[in-house]
Each structure stands twice: as C-alpha cells, then as structure tokens.
Amino acid sequence: MKIAFLGPHASFTQLACSQIFPDDELVPQSSILDCFNAVKNGEVEKAVVPLENSIEGTVSMTLDYLYDFENIFIETEVVMPIAHHLMIHPNNESFEKIISHPQALAQTFHFRFYHFKNTETQDFSSTAASAKLVSENPQEKWAAIANSYAAKLYGLKIIHENIQDFEQNHTKFIVISKKRNFLPLKFPKTSEKTSLMITLPEDHAGGLHQVLSVFAWRKMNLSKIESRTMKKSLGNYFFFINVANEWHPVLSENALEELRSIGAIVKFVGHYNEYLLES
C-alpha cells in the first residue's frame, strides 16, 4: 500500500508515518496540498499530514483542505513528541543564517532570541528539507533546525540539542483517505472523537449558540471548537468541532440531523481514535 506524507525524508511527518505504516511504501510529497491531491487522485491509498502543534496551534492549511476537499476523511490521529536541534555542515564552524519550517522557527523563538538574536532566519518548506539544503551547500554558512534523524541522514553536526521553547512540545498528525474508515493502531490510546466541519445557517446573533446547544442538551462534550474564514468575505466562517464521545448510532446521528434541520451545513470528517507515538 502506498502512503503519502509531507516530506522530504526525515521530516517529523515521515517519522510519524513510519511508525504508523512500518511495512508500507512511503511516498514523500512537497506540500500538504500535494498530500491531499495524491489521495484524491488515487495515487496513494492514504496520507499523513500534521494537524496541530502544542505550541503553535492548528496547522491552518490542513484544516482548510479538510474543508475544501470532498470525500476525504480522517481515519486516525497520533500525537508525537517533537524535539528540535540546531545543526550545521561538518565542514563549517559557524553560521550566518538559520533555515527551517516556519513552525519550527516559531517553536524555537526564545532560544534563538537569547542565543542568536541578530542571526538572519529563512522559512523553508520543511525541517528535513532545510537540513538537506544545508548538507548540499557546504560553501554557505547556514544552519538548519530539524530532528536528529535528519542530521544523521544528511550528515550534519548538531551543535545545540532540544532547543524547543517548551519541553512538552507535541504535534498531532492525522491519517486521511477517501474511505470512511476507523483505523485502530497498536499504540497507547488517549481518546476517541468525532470531527465535524460546520457552517452556520446564517450570520445572526446567537447562531453559534444555537449550533452548540444541539450538543449541550445531549451532554456531548466538545473538546475543540475552532473557527476558520471561508475566504469569501469578511465575517464568513466555518467551525471545526471535535466531539469527545464514542459514536452513538442514535444520539450522534440525531445530533447531525438536528444541525441540518436548523440550516447548518455539516461535513462529517471522521470518527477515530487518538494514539500516542514514540519520539
């Protein structure tokens, strides 16, 4: 089975993907959009993409594509500890610019502020890609922020370890596919949830309260509510909601029917487990 992931090799997504699918063919993609398109076009069976980081919050592109792409569902969610390291080419003793993914740069802001305040930074497509770029350009005085596997794969020297601003730095990754599957994994289970994308019936006072009351009177606990602009005009949003309950064939389905009856547009994204991976 072919599994797409946000690459290149040695990205954090690849580390998560290799734990979830140790015996399958892993196919790197250059962007989250490419991962979704690979699933949509049938080039791969599933894809693994980042959804949320404990420091920087939701990966907005993933949320937007879950809304935009029809018939793509979440099969499972995994949480993996994230450790960032600062690395350089072994031929160099110093550097003048730090390259990494914007999320990694944000997650190491305080370290860089206190140790390399005046050093230029540059956004790159992924942490692993930044490590690869540094390895291929020894003539440039560049450093990368990436994981230890990337340092080993691309022959870089780690000069500062565990530079993330918070020790408890974790990222959630999701497995997506065109099938409404429930994918069990052999890892410690942390929760069970249902994800929905909801567009309010109309822009009026109390509209969100009306939607939330559908869950409240049924005592269905919401573990996440996040709004995202629909990119049509100011004030138009959809809501990403996680219901922290086992799927009940009557209670849950009736909740969806009531939402639709009040004019809300409901997109079922998936019912799945969350698991904890190794670092």
PyMOL commands that set and color helices and strands:
alter all, ss='L'
color gray80, all
select helices_A, chain A and resi 12-20+32-40+60-68+102-107+109-115+127-136+148-153+207-216+251-261
alter helices_A, ss='H'
color red, helices_A
select strands_A, chain A and resi 2-6+25-29+46-53+57-58+73-81+85-88+97-100+120-123+142-146+157-160+170-177+189-199+222-229+237-243+265-276
alter strands_A, ss='S'
color yellow, strands_A
deselect
rebuild
show_as cartoon
